[in-house]
Amino acid sequence: MSRNPELMRRNMREIALALEGADANLIENFLYSLFTPSEADEMAKRWALVKRLAEGKPQRKVAEELGLSLCKITRGSRELKKEGAAFRILLDRIGNKAERDIPGDGSGDWGED
């Protein structure tokens, strides 16, 4: 399927505006509703790689731990290094909270596909 950049830009912006100021449970439920289990797993791994890279873990170690290609790891690393990187802004928002400190209602736990 070919990409449609205008459709993507318009709808991503609309989603961002709709979720602006929304509580974490609504956003979490929205994401679980929007993505298949495989897509959500891929997205979660990509965010995990960003966090690990921000902690200073070597790219090869991150790739090994998460079972991701070095291409994906390199892309995440490049994005982290950009001026005003969205990844950095979001990492700053969550601060140094441990995973156990991030609440979730569990309503989106699918397990396997």
N, C-alpha and C positions, 0 to 999 in steps of 0.2 A: 504494500500500500504506500502510495507516495505521500510525502509530507505536504501540509498546507500551512505555510508560515503565518499567514494572516489569520486563519481560523485559530491556530495555536495561540498566537499573541493575544487576540481578542478574548478568547475563553480563559486563558491563564489569568489575564488581568481581571476579568469578571469574577473568577473564583477568589482571587486575592481580595477584591473589594467586598465580596460577600462574607468572607471569613474575617475581615478586619474587625478586631475587637471581640471576636467570638471566644467562648470559653474553650478550654483544652478538650473537654469531653466531646463537644460538638465537632471540633476539628478532627479529632481522632475517629469518631464515628463516621464522619464524612469521608475520610481517607479510606477506611475499611469498606465503605459502601462503593466507593469509586473504583478501587483496584481489586483485581483477582488476588487470591492468596499468593500466587507466584509473583505478580507485580509488586505487591506490598512487601514481600520478602526481598525482592531486588532493591526496592527503595530503602528498606531498613538497612540492608547491607551497605548501600552507598552512603547513608548517613553515618553508619558505624565506621566506615573507612575514613570519612572526614574527621570524626572525633579522634580516631587513632593517629592520623597524620598530624593533627593539631597538638597531640600529646608528644609528638616527636618520634613516634615509632617508625622504623625503617619501612620503606615501601614494600620490599619483598616479604617482610614479616607480616604486614597487613594483608597482602595478597594471599599468603599461606593461611593465615588465621580465618579469613572470611571466604576463601575459595573463589576469589575474584581475579580477573586478568590484570596484568600489570598496566594495560592500556587504561582500564577504569581507574586504577590507583593513580596513575600519572595525571589523568584528567582532573581528579579530585585535588591533587597536589597543586596543579596549575591554577585551579579556581581559588584555592586558599590563598595563593600568593598575589592575587589581583588586588589592586587598590580598591578599597571600599567593598571587599568581597562579601556577598550575602552570607556565605558560610561563616565568616568571622563574626558578623553581626549577630547571627543566630546563636553561635557558640557563646558569645558574650552574654546573650540573654539567658541562656540556661546556666551559665556560670560553671562552678565546679561541683554541681550536684551529682551525686552518685546515682546510678540507674535506680537503686531502691528508693530514692527520694522523689522520683518522678511518678506521680500517681497515674493510674489508668483504671478505667472501670472494667476492663477485660471483655467488654461486649464485642470486640472485634477479633477475638482469638479464634482463628479458623483451624489451626493445626495444619494438616496436609491438604493438598488440592483435592 
